[in-house]
Amino acid sequence: MPLPKYAFVVPCLLGAAGLFTARLAGDGTPGFYVATVITAIVYALTWWYMGSRRAFAGPHVASEIARGVAIGAVLAVVFVAGAVIVSRIPALAEPVSQLLSTTERGGIVPTLFVLLINGIGEELVYRDAVPRQLPPDRRAVVSIALYCLVTAAMGVWLLILAAAVIGAVSYYEAARSKRLYSSIALHLTWSIGMLFILPLFFR
C-alpha cells in the first residue's frame, strides 16, 4: 500500500521531538542517551520503509568513502577555525560549551555511539528517504530545510548553521553519486572531529 503523500513529515517531527527531549533531559544524562537512541531507531525504520537499497549499491565504494572522509575533514578544519572566534564571544560560546559537556557527564563511549548512529540515521532520512518523496525540483531545498528545522530542536543556533552547511554538502554528495557512502563518511568524519577537537577551544 502506498504511503500518504506527506508521510515523510512524521519521522521528521519524531526526530525533532527526540532531539528536544534529549536536550530537555540534560546532556549526558540517561534520558539524553535513551532519546537519541530512539531517534536513531525512528530514522532507521523510516529509511527501511521509504528509502532505497540502491543507496548502498554499485562500485567504487572505497573511493566514495575516501572522498567523504576528505571533505568531512576539510569541513572540520573550517569549523574549528570558526570555533576559535566563537570561543571568544561568551554569548555564543556558552550554549556550545554546554552541549560539548556531554562527554564529561555521560562518557566518551556512549556519546560517540549515539553520535555515530544518529549521524548515519540523519543521512538515511534527509539524504535518501525524504528526497525520494519530493518532486525533483524541490528535493534539495525542502530536505535541507527540514534537516535544519529538526536540528533547531536542540536549541543551539550554531548547530542550525552547521546543519545547513553539512546538510547542503552531504546532499550534493548523495545526489552526485546516487548513493550514501560519501555523505555518511563526510558526516561522521565531521562529527567525530567536532567531538574530539572542539572541546579544546571551549573550556
Phi, psi and omega per residue, in radians:
M1 nan 2.259 -3.120
P2 -1.166 2.612 3.138
L3 -1.347 2.657 3.044
P4 -0.993 2.708 -3.003
K5 -0.968 -0.746 -3.066
Y6 -1.903 0.498 -3.131
A7 -1.062 -0.472 -3.101
F8 -1.137 -0.321 3.134
V9 -1.216 -0.532 -3.080
V10 -1.046 -0.928 3.117
P11 -1.104 -0.483 3.076
C12 -1.161 -0.760 3.103
L13 -1.136 -0.708 3.102
L14 -1.136 -0.658 3.085
G15 -1.108 -0.764 3.100
A16 -1.096 -0.718 3.123
A17 -1.116 -0.682 3.113
G18 -1.115 -0.772 3.134
L19 -1.168 -0.712 3.115
F20 -1.106 -0.752 3.130
T21 -1.108 -0.715 3.118
A22 -1.075 -0.772 -3.140
R23 -1.160 -0.691 -3.135
L24 -1.168 -0.634 -3.138
A25 -1.158 -0.485 -3.140
G26 1.903 2.281 -3.109
D27 -1.034 2.238 3.089
G28 1.501 0.000 3.118
T29 -1.489 2.847 3.071
P30 -0.980 -0.689 3.117
G31 -1.067 -0.627 3.107
F32 -1.058 -0.837 -3.090
Y33 -1.237 -0.670 3.109
V34 -1.083 -0.798 -3.119
A35 -1.109 -0.706 -3.118
T36 -1.254 -0.611 3.075
V37 -1.162 -0.745 3.099
I38 -1.068 -0.711 3.103
T39 -1.051 -0.749 3.124
A40 -1.114 -0.668 3.112
I41 -1.133 -0.735 3.087
V42 -1.021 -0.767 3.142
Y43 -1.129 -0.722 -3.137
A44 -1.113 -0.754 3.122
L45 -1.155 -0.650 3.106
T46 -1.062 -0.808 3.136
W47 -1.140 -0.649 -3.133
W48 -1.027 -0.649 -3.095
Y49 -1.611 -0.490 -3.038
M50 -2.000 -0.325 -3.067
G51 -1.507 -3.117 -3.132
S52 -2.033 2.344 3.105
R53 -1.179 -0.332 3.115
R54 -1.196 -0.181 3.088
A55 -1.129 -0.287 3.116
F56 -2.183 0.662 3.117
A57 -2.103 3.038 3.042
G58 1.642 2.982 -3.083
P59 -1.495 -3.110 3.018
H60 1.032 0.689 -3.126
V61 -1.109 -0.805 -3.097
A62 -1.060 -0.738 -3.127
S63 -1.195 -0.603 3.097
E64 -1.164 -0.746 3.117
I65 -1.129 -0.754 3.131
A66 -1.081 -0.694 3.107
R67 -1.079 -0.786 3.131
G68 -1.099 -0.740 3.125
V69 -1.074 -0.759 -3.121
A70 -1.107 -0.790 3.140
I71 -1.149 -0.744 3.122
G72 -1.068 -0.671 3.129
A73 -1.156 -0.715 3.105
V74 -1.097 -0.778 3.125
L75 -1.112 -0.643 3.114
A76 -1.092 -0.733 3.115
V77 -1.084 -0.749 3.137
V78 -1.086 -0.774 -3.123
F79 -1.193 -0.631 3.100
V80 -1.127 -0.703 3.094
A81 -1.062 -0.715 3.082
G82 -1.146 -0.578 -3.136
A83 -1.128 -0.555 3.112
V84 -1.050 -0.676 3.118
I85 -1.274 -0.845 -3.086
V86 -1.066 -0.632 -3.095
S87 -1.113 -0.268 -3.136
R88 -1.708 0.056 3.112
I89 -2.039 1.752 -3.020
P90 -0.903 -0.735 -3.091
A91 -1.094 -0.512 3.137
L92 -1.597 -0.586 -3.039
A93 -1.305 -0.594 -3.032
E94 -1.024 -0.868 3.138
P95 -1.076 -0.642 3.139
V96 -1.214 -0.686 3.114
S97 -1.057 -0.718 3.117
Q98 -1.106 -0.721 -3.131
L99 -1.159 -0.725 -3.105
L100 -1.292 -0.205 3.106
S101 -1.309 -0.055 -3.137
T102 -0.961 -0.752 -3.106
T103 -1.148 -0.583 -3.139
E104 -1.229 -0.590 -3.083
R105 -1.526 -0.706 -3.039
G106 -1.846 -0.259 -3.128
G107 1.773 2.642 -3.059
I108 -1.243 -0.643 -3.069
V109 -1.152 -0.937 3.116
P110 -1.120 -0.585 3.117
T111 -1.150 -0.775 3.112
L112 -1.112 -0.680 -3.136
F113 -1.063 -0.884 -3.115
V114 -1.214 -0.530 3.080
L115 -1.091 -0.754 -3.107
L116 -1.208 -0.842 -3.072
I117 -1.216 -0.575 3.103
N118 -1.329 -0.595 3.059
G119 -1.082 -0.775 3.097
I120 -1.131 -0.766 -3.138
G121 -1.050 -0.727 3.124
E122 -1.112 -0.693 3.100
E123 -1.148 -0.729 3.132
L124 -1.028 -0.714 -3.057
V125 -1.474 -0.945 -2.969
Y126 -1.489 -0.220 3.085
R127 -1.945 -0.115 3.123
D128 -2.358 -1.097 -3.034
A129 -1.083 -0.893 -3.106
V130 -1.156 -0.868 3.139
P131 -0.976 -0.573 -3.123
R132 -1.192 -0.311 3.135
Q133 -1.613 -0.007 -3.035
L134 -1.969 2.695 3.036
P135 -1.065 2.528 -3.082
P136 -0.908 -0.652 -3.081
D137 -1.349 -0.113 -3.126
R138 -2.055 -0.076 -3.014
R139 -1.009 -0.883 -3.063
A140 -1.100 -0.951 -3.053
V141 -1.108 -0.824 -3.063
V142 -1.193 -0.779 -3.097
S143 -1.172 -0.676 3.104
I144 -1.196 -0.712 3.116
A145 -1.096 -0.744 3.106
L146 -1.086 -0.716 3.126
Y147 -1.068 -0.735 3.123
C148 -1.175 -0.721 -3.141
L149 -1.120 -0.723 3.116
V150 -1.139 -0.736 3.123
T151 -1.094 -0.530 3.141
A152 -1.057 -0.365 3.132
A153 -1.114 -0.327 3.112
M154 -1.299 -0.310 3.076
G155 1.362 0.302 3.104
V156 -2.102 1.918 -2.979
W157 -1.149 -0.479 3.107
L158 -1.154 -0.483 3.078
L159 -1.212 -0.507 3.092
I160 -1.178 -0.736 3.074
L161 -1.072 -0.759 3.107
A162 -1.093 -0.709 3.135
A163 -1.096 -0.662 3.133
A164 -1.132 -0.773 -3.113
V165 -1.235 -0.938 -3.124
I166 -1.112 -0.695 3.129
G167 -1.079 -0.758 -3.118
A168 -1.173 -0.799 -3.111
V169 -1.205 -0.710 3.117
S170 -1.138 -0.684 3.108
Y171 -1.082 -0.758 3.120
Y172 -1.036 -0.767 -3.136
E173 -1.101 -0.737 3.131
A174 -1.176 -0.726 -3.140
A175 -1.195 -0.647 -3.132
R176 -1.112 -0.824 -3.040
S177 -1.640 -0.253 -3.036
K178 1.030 0.448 3.086
R179 -2.488 3.092 -3.041
L180 -2.017 0.058 -3.099
Y181 -1.033 -0.891 -3.086
S182 -1.180 -0.761 -3.077
S183 -1.165 -0.687 3.106
I184 -1.163 -0.780 3.119
A185 -1.071 -0.716 3.106
L186 -1.054 -0.904 -3.088
H187 -1.049 -0.825 -3.094
L188 -1.199 -0.668 3.108
T189 -1.088 -0.797 3.111
W190 -1.089 -0.802 -3.085
S191 -1.102 -0.779 3.136
I192 -1.132 -0.685 3.087
G193 -1.050 -0.759 3.124
M194 -1.134 -0.687 -3.108
L195 -1.092 -0.728 -3.030
F196 -1.674 -0.443 -3.060
I197 -1.705 -0.735 -3.080
L198 -0.984 -0.699 -3.137
P199 -1.001 -0.382 3.118
L200 -1.137 -0.381 -3.081
F201 -1.851 -0.120 -3.127
F202 -2.169 1.575 -3.129
R203 -2.086 nan nan
